[in-house]
Amino acid sequence: MNERIAAQLNAEKSPLLKRLLLAAVILALLIWSSVGIRSTSAVGNGMAVAGSIVRGILTPDLSFLFDFTSQGVPYLLLETVCIAFMGTLVGAVIAIPFAFLGAANIVPKGIALISRLVVMAIRTIPSFVYGLMFIRVTGPGAFAGLMTMSLCSVGMVSKMYIESIEDLDKKILESLDAAGCTFFQKIRYGILPQLLPDFASTVIYRFDMNLRDATVLGLVGAGGIGAPLIFAMNSYRWNEVGSILIGLIVLILVIEVFSTRIRNKLVRG
């Protein structure tokens, strides 16, 4: 009996010793890596820059914020919204044939696999790279941003479309077939009512994403608010940066409220 108790105690001590040893090794590594850290005077400069940014955001340039010319924040935000909206719309339309060709429940598995590989290849490349490519082809401007948003939307939207198509309720189609409905009637009354809510919800969600991506693409000259933002930051015009950020925050909040309401109506019917 004593030997059994001693064996149990040793078995309980073994995991504890392993954990203590692992903790000691991790602590030693942290101490060793901290030796290479050197404090510099950049911390003071960074705090000064951070203070300037905060002051710029709290005291924005109102003349720039309410400038309704082509150089003001409202026009630049409108251009950003247009790029995101048109890019989403074009990408959603292009994604439809890819989705139907990639759905394994309506096409042969070989064709579905090829279509999915194409969609995967499109999704692999970041939007920043697409933006640089289209700027080389079409030149800087809103059209390059639109083309970039369209191509980036195809990858994600196609994937979501495929999932919706593969989740179709075939019993409805069998009922319509038994009722003597034609091919187009089965599409009209059996397929579209099932797909349209999911498709619309996916497009709205992608529009939210494209609105934020369009701001980043402006940094490489693809139109929108991004280029003025980076120019203002490079010139240390923090008041203008604050105006642009306030405009972006208000815009995204408004879009978020409306898109959430629309998605809820689509889901609940």
Stockholm file with secondary structure:
# STOCKHOLM 1.0

chainA/1-269         MNERIAAQLNAEKSPLLKRLLLAAVILALLIWSSVGIRSTSAVGNGMAVAGSIVRGILTPDLSFLFDFTSQGVPYLLLETVCIAFMGTLVGAVIAIPFAFLGAANIVPKGIALISRLVVMAIRTIPSFVYGLMFIRVTGPGAFAGLMTMSLCSVGMVSKMYIESIEDLDKKILESLDAAGCTFFQKIRYGILPQLLPDFASTVIYRFDMNLRDATVLGLVGAGGIGAPLIFAMNSYRWNEVGSILIGLIVLILVIEVFSTRIRNKLVRG
#=GR chainA/1-269 SS CHHHHHHHHHHHHHHHHHHHHHHHHHHHHHHHHHTTCCCCTHHHHHHHHHHHHHHHHHSCCHHHHTCCSTTSHHHHHHHHHHHHHHHHHHHHHHHHHHHHHHCTTTSCHHHHHHHHHHHHHHHHSCHHHHHHHHHHHHCSSHHHHHHHHHHHHHHHHHHHHHHHHHTCCHHHHHHHHHTTCCHHHHIIIIIHHHHHHHHHHHHHHHHHHHHHHHHHHGGGTSSSSHHHHHHHHHTTCHHHHHHHHHHHHHHHHHHHHHHHHHHHHHHHC
#=GC SS_cons         CHHHHHHHHHHHHHHHHHHHHHHHHHHHHHHHHHTTCCCCTHHHHHHHHHHHHHHHHHSCCHHHHTCCSTTSHHHHHHHHHHHHHHHHHHHHHHHHHHHHHHCTTTSCHHHHHHHHHHHHHHHHSCHHHHHHHHHHHHCSSHHHHHHHHHHHHHHHHHHHHHHHHHTCCHHHHHHHHHTTCCHHHHIIIIIHHHHHHHHHHHHHHHHHHHHHHHHHHGGGTSSSSHHHHHHHHHTTCHHHHHHHHHHHHHHHHHHHHHHHHHHHHHHHC
//
